[in-house]
């Protein structure tokens, strides 16, 4: 069976997973009909926590997901859900005094944590740009541009390049810069830069601004120069302000996600020299990430510097593996990568999908048991990685069909 035909079959399976399982869960069970927007949490045991705080990242990822789904499939219910997320973002997460968006609000929409984490600002840009792509609504593009300008004003490091991590409500650099308790408290991180890259790429699709072009190019070069380890081709993760490396941990999940997001950024930028280099670099990153591929066709999340490996099969890592492998096939023509993408997808369907209650579990342990301790939906468990996997496979399969 040729890989093109495999990808068409995978495309149909992804559309089914997206439209019958993932999107109905978020548009249905997560809709907060009492306080507006979406609930902040459903536990791993499928218990709705109605009074849970609501995260800005979750709201932005819901906005991106349903905007992208509407753009791809044109169903009004997807637009309605995207509008709900957009309206809630404007009404409750947008800081009308100091600009930017809050990190977290309470269940009723009141500001709870007003810090300006640049990672979160980037996701709002990503989502608002996608909403503009879907609807042409100028208000969403204007806010995305405003957030871009705030990031450039406060977070960009003009001397050593790159972006600092986190600020107070009134844009003072914080002492505690971490995204979460498990992260190192460093001035610059791979993770934030990856998602600024993704956000600026999506914004540049719809706003061909000279300054944005310059900064997107600079971000790509930061990956080439500092974040991609030229000896191992894994991503370096944590740095001080001078780009001194502060960690030797490996994140297979971020490696494979970067292997296609970095190439996408170069494609959208449109510089042939950078695109050629990105293709070569991204193939090497993909190959390095596959050091974490397991005999059961799953991909491990990370390995610590001390050699300890997180053997849980996290949901988002598997989703990014499918896209990274398909992208690798498109770059190299290696049929084995296309076949492996299908095998990882089947691992997802067989092990991670909750066929009774909808959506995917957080992860599966090495012994095959399901992780029901971590959330089914929450601050970090969002419909972004798995929905994007489905949409990317659908789009890329359509491109293959068109070429035949």
C-alpha positions as CSV (number, residue, x, y, z in Angstrom):
1,X,0.0,0.0,0.0
2,X,1.5,3.3,-1.0
3,X,2.0,6.1,1.6
4,X,-0.3,8.5,-0.2
5,X,-3.2,6.0,0.1
6,X,-2.3,5.4,3.7
7,X,-2.5,9.1,4.3
8,X,-5.9,9.4,2.7
9,X,-7.2,6.6,5.0
10,X,-5.5,8.4,7.9
11,X,-7.2,11.7,6.8
12,X,-10.6,10.1,7.0
13,X,-9.9,8.5,10.4
14,X,-8.7,11.9,11.7
15,X,-11.8,13.7,10.5
16,X,-14.0,11.1,12.2
17,X,-12.0,11.4,15.5
18,X,-12.2,15.2,15.3
19,X,-15.9,15.6,14.5
20,X,-17.4,12.7,16.5
21,X,-15.1,12.6,19.6
22,X,-12.9,15.6,20.3
23,X,-14.9,18.7,19.3
24,X,-18.3,17.5,20.7
25,X,-16.7,17.0,24.1
26,X,-15.4,20.6,24.3
27,X,-18.4,22.3,22.7
28,X,-20.8,20.3,24.9
29,X,-19.5,19.2,28.2
30,X,-17.1,22.2,28.7
31,X,-19.6,24.9,27.9
32,X,-20.4,27.0,31.1
33,X,-24.0,28.0,30.6
34,X,-24.2,29.7,34.1
35,X,-21.1,31.9,34.1
36,X,-20.2,32.1,30.4
37,X,-17.3,30.8,28.5
38,X,-16.1,27.3,29.4
39,X,-15.6,25.4,32.6
40,X,-12.0,25.3,33.9
41,X,-11.7,21.6,34.6
42,X,-13.0,18.1,34.2
43,X,-11.1,15.5,36.2
44,X,-9.5,12.3,34.9
45,X,-12.4,10.5,36.3
46,X,-14.7,12.6,34.1
47,X,-16.0,14.7,37.0
48,X,-16.9,18.3,36.2
49,X,-15.4,20.8,38.6
50,X,-17.8,23.7,38.2
51,X,-16.0,26.2,40.4
52,X,-12.5,25.6,39.0
53,X,-10.6,28.6,37.9
54,X,-10.4,29.3,34.1
55,X,-7.0,29.5,32.4
56,X,-6.1,31.9,29.7
57,X,-4.2,29.2,27.8
58,X,-7.3,26.9,27.9
59,X,-9.6,29.6,26.6
60,X,-7.1,30.6,23.8
61,X,-6.6,27.0,22.7
62,X,-10.4,26.5,22.5
63,X,-10.6,29.6,20.4
64,X,-7.9,28.4,18.1
65,X,-9.4,24.9,17.8
66,X,-12.9,25.9,16.9
67,X,-11.7,28.7,14.6
68,X,-9.5,26.3,12.7
69,X,-12.3,23.6,12.6
70,X,-14.7,26.2,11.2
71,X,-12.2,27.3,8.6
72,X,-11.7,23.7,7.6
73,X,-15.2,22.3,7.7
74,X,-17.5,25.3,7.7
75,X,-20.0,24.0,10.3
76,X,-21.9,26.8,12.1
77,X,-21.7,25.1,15.5
78,X,-17.9,25.4,15.3
79,X,-18.1,29.1,14.6
80,X,-20.6,29.6,17.5
81,X,-18.1,27.9,19.9
82,X,-15.2,30.0,18.5
83,X,-17.3,33.2,19.0
84,X,-18.1,32.2,22.6
85,X,-14.4,31.7,23.3
86,X,-13.4,35.0,21.6
87,X,-16.1,37.0,23.4
88,X,-15.0,35.5,26.8
89,X,-11.4,36.4,26.0
90,X,-12.3,40.0,25.3
91,X,-14.7,40.3,28.3
92,X,-12.7,38.6,31.0
93,X,-9.1,37.9,30.1
94,X,-8.2,41.1,28.4
95,X,-6.6,43.7,30.7
96,X,-8.3,46.9,29.7
97,X,-6.0,49.1,31.9
98,X,-2.4,47.7,31.2
99,X,-3.0,45.7,28.1
100,X,-2.3,42.0,27.5
101,X,-4.3,39.1,28.9
102,X,-4.5,37.7,32.4
103,X,-3.1,34.3,33.3
104,X,-6.2,33.1,35.1
105,X,-9.7,34.1,36.2
106,X,-12.0,32.5,38.7
107,X,-15.1,30.5,37.7
108,X,-17.2,33.6,37.4
109,X,-14.7,35.5,35.3
110,X,-13.0,37.7,37.8
111,X,-9.2,38.3,37.6
112,X,-7.4,35.7,39.8
113,X,-3.8,35.8,38.6
114,X,-3.1,38.9,36.6
115,X,0.5,38.2,35.6
116,X,1.5,38.5,31.9
117,X,3.2,35.2,31.0
118,X,4.5,35.7,27.5
119,X,3.7,32.1,26.6
120,X,0.0,32.9,27.3
121,X,0.1,36.2,25.3
122,X,1.5,34.2,22.4
123,X,-1.3,31.7,22.5
124,X,-3.8,34.5,22.4
125,X,-2.1,35.9,19.2
126,X,-2.2,32.4,17.7
127,X,-5.9,32.0,18.5
128,X,-7.0,35.5,17.5
129,X,-5.1,35.2,14.2
130,X,-6.9,32.0,13.5
131,X,-10.2,33.5,14.3
132,X,-9.5,36.3,11.8
133,X,-8.5,33.7,9.2
134,X,-11.9,32.1,9.8
135,X,-14.1,35.1,10.0
136,X,-12.3,38.2,8.7
137,X,-13.4,40.1,11.9
138,X,-11.0,43.1,12.3
139,X,-11.4,43.3,16.0
140,X,-9.7,40.0,16.6
141,X,-6.8,40.9,14.3
142,X,-6.4,44.3,16.0
143,X,-6.1,42.7,19.4
144,X,-3.5,40.1,18.0
145,X,-1.5,43.0,16.7
146,X,-1.7,44.8,20.0
147,X,-0.4,41.8,21.8
148,X,2.4,41.5,19.3
149,X,3.4,45.1,20.0
150,X,3.3,44.6,23.8
151,X,5.5,41.5,23.5
152,X,8.0,43.5,21.4
153,X,7.9,46.5,23.8
154,X,8.4,44.6,27.0
155,X,9.7,41.1,26.4
156,X,12.0,41.3,23.4
157,X,15.7,41.4,24.3
158,X,17.3,43.8,21.7
159,X,20.9,43.1,22.9
160,X,21.0,39.3,23.1
161,X,17.8,38.5,21.1
162,X,15.0,36.3,22.2
163,X,12.2,37.0,24.7
164,X,12.0,37.1,28.5
165,X,9.4,35.0,30.2
166,X,7.0,36.7,32.6
167,X,5.8,40.0,33.9
168,X,3.5,41.5,36.5
169,X,0.2,43.0,35.5
170,X,1.9,46.4,34.8
171,X,4.7,44.8,32.8
172,X,7.5,44.5,35.4
173,X,9.8,41.5,35.0
174,X,9.0,38.9,37.6
175,X,11.4,37.0,39.9
176,X,9.4,33.8,39.4
177,X,9.3,33.3,35.6
178,X,8.2,29.7,35.5
179,X,5.3,28.4,33.5
180,X,4.7,25.6,36.1
181,X,6.3,24.2,39.2
182,X,8.2,21.6,37.2
183,X,10.1,24.2,35.1
184,X,13.4,25.8,35.8
185,X,13.2,29.4,36.8
186,X,15.2,30.9,33.9
187,X,15.0,34.1,31.9
188,X,14.6,32.4,28.5
189,X,13.1,29.0,27.6
190,X,12.7,26.9,24.5
191,X,9.0,26.4,25.2
192,X,8.0,30.0,25.2
193,X,10.1,30.7,22.1
194,X,8.5,27.8,20.3
195,X,5.0,29.2,20.9
196,X,5.9,32.8,20.1
197,X,7.3,31.3,16.8
198,X,4.0,29.6,16.2
199,X,2.0,32.7,17.1
200,X,4.0,35.0,14.9
201,X,3.8,32.6,12.0
202,X,0.0,32.6,12.2
203,X,-0.1,36.3,12.5
204,X,2.2,36.8,9.6
205,X,-0.2,34.8,7.4
206,X,-2.7,37.6,7.7
207,X,-0.7,40.7,8.5
208,X,2.4,41.1,6.3
209,X,4.0,43.7,8.5
210,X,7.7,44.5,8.0
211,X,8.5,44.5,11.8
212,X,6.7,41.2,12.2
213,X,8.7,39.7,9.3
214,X,11.9,40.9,10.9
215,X,11.0,39.4,14.3
216,X,9.8,36.1,12.8
217,X,13.1,35.8,10.9
218,X,15.0,36.6,14.2
219,X,13.1,33.9,16.0
220,X,13.9,31.3,13.4
221,X,17.6,32.3,13.7
222,X,17.4,32.1,17.5
223,X,16.4,28.4,17.0
224,X,19.2,27.8,14.6
225,X,21.8,29.5,16.8
226,X,20.8,28.8,20.4
227,X,17.9,26.4,20.8
228,X,18.7,23.6,18.4
229,X,21.7,21.6,19.7
230,X,24.0,21.1,16.7
231,X,25.7,18.1,18.3
232,X,22.6,16.1,19.3
233,X,19.9,17.9,17.3
234,X,17.7,17.9,20.4
235,X,16.3,21.2,21.6
236,X,18.1,23.0,24.4
237,X,15.5,23.9,27.0
238,X,16.5,26.5,29.6
239,X,18.9,29.5,29.3
240,X,19.9,32.7,31.2
241,X,19.5,36.1,29.4
242,X,22.9,35.5,27.7
243,X,21.8,32.2,26.2
244,X,24.0,30.2,28.6
245,X,22.5,26.7,28.6
246,X,21.1,25.8,32.1
247,X,19.8,22.3,31.4
248,X,20.7,19.1,29.5
249,X,17.2,17.5,29.7
250,X,15.7,16.2,26.5
251,X,12.1,16.7,25.5
252,X,11.2,14.3,22.7
253,X,7.7,15.8,22.5
254,X,8.9,19.3,22.0
255,X,11.6,18.0,19.6
256,X,9.0,16.5,17.2
257,X,6.6,19.4,17.6
258,X,9.4,21.8,16.7
259,X,10.4,19.7,13.7
260,X,7.3,20.8,11.8
261,X,6.5,24.2,13.5
262,X,10.0,25.5,12.6
263,X,9.7,24.5,9.0
264,X,6.2,25.9,8.8
265,X,7.5,29.3,10.1
266,X,10.2,29.3,7.4
267,X,7.6,28.5,4.8
268,X,5.3,31.3,5.8
269,X,8.2,33.8,6.1
270,X,9.0,33.0,2.4
271,X,12.8,33.3,2.4
272,X,14.2,30.5,0.2
273,X,17.6,30.4,1.9
274,X,16.1,30.2,5.4
275,X,13.6,27.6,4.1
276,X,16.3,25.4,2.7
277,X,18.3,25.5,6.0
278,X,15.1,24.9,8.0
279,X,14.4,21.8,6.0
280,X,17.8,20.3,6.8
281,X,17.6,21.3,10.4
282,X,14.1,20.0,10.9
283,X,14.9,16.6,9.4
284,X,17.7,16.3,11.9
285,X,15.5,17.3,14.8
286,X,12.9,14.8,13.8
287,X,15.5,12.0,13.7
288,X,16.7,13.0,17.1
289,X,13.2,13.0,18.5
290,X,12.6,9.4,17.3
291,X,15.2,8.2,19.8
292,X,12.2,8.3,22.2
293,X,10.0,6.1,19.9
294,X,9.0,2.9,21.6
295,X,8.3,-0.6,20.2
296,X,4.6,-0.1,20.8
297,X,4.6,2.9,18.4
298,X,4.3,5.5,21.1
299,X,6.7,8.4,21.8
300,X,8.2,9.2,25.2
301,X,7.9,12.7,26.6
302,X,11.3,13.4,28.1
303,X,14.5,12.2,29.5
304,X,16.2,14.1,32.4
305,X,19.9,14.9,32.6
306,X,20.3,12.3,35.3
307,X,19.0,9.6,32.8
308,X,15.6,9.3,34.4
309,X,13.0,8.8,31.6
310,X,9.3,9.7,31.9
311,X,7.8,6.6,30.5
312,X,4.2,7.8,30.5
313,X,2.8,8.2,27.0
314,X,1.4,11.7,27.2
315,X,-1.5,12.6,24.9
316,X,0.0,15.7,23.3
317,X,3.3,14.0,22.5
318,X,1.6,11.3,20.5
319,X,-0.5,13.9,18.6
320,X,2.6,15.9,17.7
321,X,4.4,12.7,16.7
322,X,1.8,12.1,14.0
323,X,2.2,15.5,12.5
324,X,6.0,15.5,12.8
325,X,6.3,12.1,11.0
326,X,3.9,13.2,8.2
327,X,6.0,16.4,7.8
328,X,9.1,14.4,7.7
329,X,7.7,12.2,5.0
330,X,6.8,15.2,2.9
331,X,10.4,16.6,3.3
332,X,12.2,13.4,2.6
333,X,9.9,11.0,0.7
334,X,10.8,8.4,3.3
335,X,7.8,6.0,3.2
336,X,8.7,4.5,6.5
337,X,7.9,7.9,8.2
338,X,4.4,7.9,6.6
339,X,3.8,4.4,7.8
340,X,5.0,5.2,11.3
341,X,2.6,8.2,11.5
342,X,-0.3,5.8,10.9
343,X,1.0,3.4,13.5
344,X,1.3,6.2,16.1
345,X,-2.3,7.2,15.3
346,X,-3.5,3.7,15.8
347,X,-1.7,3.6,19.2
348,X,-3.7,6.8,20.1
349,X,-7.0,5.3,19.1
350,X,-6.3,2.0,20.9
351,X,-4.9,3.4,24.1
352,X,-5.6,7.1,24.7
353,X,-9.1,7.8,23.4
354,X,-11.9,7.6,25.9
355,X,-14.5,5.9,23.7
356,X,-17.2,6.1,26.4
357,X,-17.0,9.7,27.6
358,X,-15.1,11.4,24.8
359,X,-11.8,13.2,24.4
360,X,-8.4,11.6,25.2
361,X,-6.9,10.6,28.6
362,X,-3.9,12.6,29.8
363,X,-1.7,9.6,29.3
364,X,-1.0,5.9,29.5
365,X,1.6,4.4,31.8
366,X,4.3,2.0,30.6
367,X,2.4,-1.0,31.8
368,X,-0.6,0.0,29.7
369,X,-2.8,1.4,32.5
370,X,-4.6,4.7,32.0
371,X,-3.7,7.8,33.9
372,X,-6.9,9.0,35.4
373,X,-5.2,11.2,38.1
374,X,-4.5,14.0,35.7
375,X,-7.3,16.0,34.1
376,X,-9.3,15.2,31.1
377,X,-9.8,18.9,30.6
378,X,-8.0,21.7,32.5
379,X,-5.4,24.4,32.5
380,X,-3.0,22.4,30.4
381,X,-5.3,19.7,29.0
382,X,-6.8,21.4,26.0
383,X,-8.2,20.6,22.6
384,X,-5.3,22.0,20.7
385,X,-2.7,19.3,20.1
386,X,-5.1,16.5,19.2
387,X,-7.5,18.8,17.1
388,X,-4.5,20.3,15.3
389,X,-3.2,16.8,14.6
390,X,-6.5,15.9,12.9
391,X,-6.6,19.2,11.0
392,X,-3.0,19.0,9.8
393,X,-3.4,15.4,8.6
394,X,-6.7,16.4,6.8
395,X,-5.0,19.4,5.1
396,X,-1.9,17.6,4.1
397,X,-3.8,14.6,2.7
398,X,-5.9,17.0,0.6
399,X,-2.6,18.4,-0.8
400,X,-1.5,14.9,-1.7
401,X,-4.8,14.3,-3.5
402,X,-4.5,17.5,-5.4
403,X,-1.0,16.6,-6.6
404,X,-2.1,13.3,-8.0
